[in-house]
Amino acid sequence: MANSLVPPAPGPLFLIGELHIPIGLMIMCGIVVGFFTISAGYLFSVWANKKWPAIQLRDSLDAKLEDLKLISEKADKHLPDLTISLLPILIPLVLIISDTVITNLTKGGSSLTEWPVLNQFFAGIQFLGDKNIAIVIGGIVALLVMVKNKKKKEESLTPFVQAALMSGGGIILITAAGGTFGGMLQQSGISAKIAGMTSGYQMALIPMAFFITAIVRTAQGSATVALITASGILSGMASQADLTFNPVYIALAIGCGAKLVPWMNDAGFWIFCKLTDLTEKEALKTVSPLLTVMGLTGLIVILIGAKLFPLI
């Protein structure tokens, strides 16, 4: 759920740019909606575990049960401390949220304090809290943690960095292609037409955003591409329609719609299959309905939230 709801994941990061949503607001609202969705997922998992026969752990080609047991019994002293392990995530998160708070407190060009030194410090935090700079800092911290905890001092970091860059390059290509497609959709005027069609019943925009994303996700498999495509169709809503609720609810609906319906054309589906050694039939019976329940729960929570807490 965090991959579709909480920046700095690529999909939500693209959404906030297209819909002009403060990143801190998206993080906080994404966490709240995510709490309800993962709670629904947990309850569904408990029910499914009682109802369906157990699937036993199996040996796989690259991870035998014997090897997994040895890894799990590894002494804590050979592992990095939990706090250090979380630093690459916590540092960018704290910087981004701090930037959002300071920006909101200094709207209209007012100074936060009467002391120039403190104002310069806050300006520095805002600079470091830019989402691009904060993520780069997180990447540097992750490299430092990796250097400190290498198995062998002479072991090179090159293979790890290459793998990370290859993965990041793929995300950049997908985002760029999706952004181009979204730009074409905006030029077609579809946003203005949707705004006119739904002017009398704007709450319909939320389920519309959800189901458009779900259709794209089911058809082509990638949650990120589905997020980008739906944002291209609906990005005009923030400026062309006089919304009675904050556009963050549309972004959250797009994020939840991107969870439906994972199957064989989805890379994440195969990650589940390969890491757990499930068969395709077993994954379709467990993973697909699980994410569908979580996505639909998110839609219900978003509709209630937009009605009770419009945030405008």
N, C-alpha and C positions, 0 to 999 in steps of 0.2 A: 504493500500500500504506500509505503514511503517513496518508492520509485515513481509513483504517479501523482503523489500529493504534496511532497515536501521538497523544496529546493535544498541543496544544489543538484538534485537529480536532473538529468538533461531535459526531460519532458516538462516538469513544472517550471524549470528555469526559463524555457522558451515561452511557456504560457504567460508568466508574469510580464515578460517583455511585450508580448502581443496585446494583452488585455490591460496593460499599464497598471499593474497591481504592485504595491510595495512588497518587497521580498519578505520582510518581517511578518507582515499580515498573513501572507500565504503560508509561511512556516507555522505560525501559531494556529491558524484555522485548519491547516492540513493535519497537524498533530491531534487536534480535537476530533475531527472527523475520523482520522485513522484509529483513534482509541475505540470508537464505537464499532468500526468495521472489524478490527482484529478481535474485539470481544465477541462479535457475532461469529467470526471464523472459529474462535476457540470453542464456543458452544456447539457449533455444527460439527467440529472435529470430535468432541466428546460424544455427541449423539451417534455419529458415524462409527466411532470406535466400538460402541456397544452393539450397534445393529449389524455391522458387517463382519465377516470372518477376518481374523488377524492375518496380516501379510508378514511372513518371517523375513528377517534380515538374510541377505544372500551375499556370497562372494562375488566381486566383480573383477574385471581384468586388471584394473589399476588400483584396487583397494580391497585386499582380502580382510576378512573379519579378524584374523590373527594380528595383522599389521595395525588395524584400527584400535584393537585392544591395547597394543603396546604404546601407541601414541597417546591414548587416553590416560594411561598410567604414568606418563612422563612427569617427572617432579616439577613443581612450580618454579623452583629456582632456575630451571632451564628455559623458562618462558618470561617474556617482558611483563612488567607490572601492569595491572588493569588500567590504572590512571594514565600511564605512558602510552598504552595501546589506543586509548580513546582520544589522545591529544590531536591527531590529524583530523578528527571529526569535530571535536569540541572547539578548537581554536577558531576555525572559519565560522562556525555557528555563532559563537559569542561575538565575534567581530561584526558579522552581518546584522545580528539583532541589535547590538549597540549602535550601529550606524542608523538603523531604522528608528530607534528611540530618540537619538539625538536630532535626527532630521525632523521628526514630528514635533519635538520641543522647540525647535528654532525656526518654525515656519514664519514667513514674512520677513526674514532677514534679521530677526532679533538675536542678540547674544544670549548664550545660556547663563553666563555668570558675569560679574563685574571685573574679574581678574583676567587680564590678557593672556597670562601664561596658561591658565586652565582652558581658556577658549582655544588656544593653539593646540593644547593636548587633545581636546575634543575634535578639533579639525583633523588632527592626525588619525584619530580613531575612525572618523568618517572616511578618510582616504583608504585606510587599511580594510575598512568594512565594505568597500566596493566588492560585489560578488566575484568578479574576476580575480582581483588581487587576493581576496581572502582564500579562494580555492587554491591559488598558486602557493600561498603560504602553507596551507594544509598539505599540499603535495610535497613541499620541501621538508616539513616536519616528518611526514611519513617516510621519506628517504633517510632522514637522520635516525629514526627509530629502527629502520631496517639495517642501517650500517652498524648500529650498536649491538644488534641482536643476531648478526650473521652466525651461522653454524661454524664456519671456518673463517678466520681472519683474512685469508688469501682469496676467499670466494668473491667473484666479481658480481657487481650489481647490474651489469649490462643486460643479461637475459631478462631480468625482472623489469627494467626500465623499457626495454624493447617491447615486451609483452603489453605493458601499460600503455605505451604510445600507440601500438597497433589497435588496442581496444578503444582508446580515445579517438584515434583517427576515424574509426568506423562510426563512432557517435557523431563526430563533426560532419562527416559525409551525409549521414542520415538526416541530421538537423538542417544542413544546408539544402538538401534536396526537398525536404519537407517544407522548409521556409519558402523556397521558390514556388512550390505547388500552392502553398497558402497565399502567397502574393498574387498568383494568377486567379485564385478564387475570389480574392478581395476585389481585383480589377473587374471581375464579372458583374459586380453589384449585388451579389447574393446576400450580403449582410444587410443592405438597405431593404431588400425585399422581405427578408425574415423579420426585420424590425417593424415594417409596415403591417405584415400579417399578424404579428403578435402584440400590436400596440395596446389592444384592449385587455389582454390577459397575459401579462409578462411572466407570471409564474410558469407558464408553459415553456419558456426558454430553458429552464433548468432540465426538465426531462428530455426536451429536444436535444440539448447539448449532450446529455448522457447517452441517448440512443443513437445519435449520429456517430459518436465516438465508438460505441459498442459494435455498430455495423462495420465500420472501417477496421477495427481491431480484429473482429472475427474473420473478415474477408482476407486480410493480408498478414495478420499474425503479430506485428510489432506494436507494442503499447506506445512507444515513443513516436512512431510515425502516425498512429491514430490520434495522439494528443496534438501533434503539429497540424495535421489535416483539419481536425475539428476546430482548432484555434484560428486557422485561416478562414474557415467559413463563418465563425461567430465573433471574430475579433472586432468587427464594426459595431457590435452591440454596445460596447462601453462608451462609444462616442455618438453613435447615430440614434440610439434609443434612450429615452428618459427613464432609466431603470428605477424601480422602487426599492431595489436592494443593491448591495455592493457587488461589482463584477467578480469578486473573489468566489462567489457562490457558483457562477458559471464555470470558472476555472476548476473548482472542486468537483463539479458534476462531470466535466470532461475527464478529470483524473480518475474518478470512480468508474466511468464508462469504459475506460481503457483496460479494465480488469476482465471484461466479458468479451468473448468466451475463449479461454486458452485451449488450443488443441494442436494437432501435428504441425501446423505452419508457424508455430510460435517457438522462438529460441528458448524462452524461459520454461516452456513445457518440457523440452528435451533436457534442460538442466535438472529439473525435478526427476525425470526418468533416469538419467545417467548417475546422478549423485546418490539416489536411493535404490537404484537397480530395479525400479518398477517396470513392468511391461506397459505397452501403450494402453491396453485395455484397463489396467489397474490405475494408471494416471488419469485417464478419462473419467473413471468412476470416482476418483478422490480429489485430485487437484482442480479439475474443471468446475465441478459444482461448488467446491470450497471458495474459489475466487469469485464465482458468480454470486454466491450468497453475500460475500463481503462487499462487492460492488453495489448490489441492490440495497443493502443496508445503508451504505453511504448516501445513495440517492434519497432515501427516506429522511435521513438525518439532515441533509442539506436543505430539503424542502421545508422541514420544520424550522431549521435555523434561519432561512431567508424570510420566513413569515414572522417569527418571534424576534429575531435580532437582525434587522436589515443592514446595520452598520453604515448608515448614511446620515 
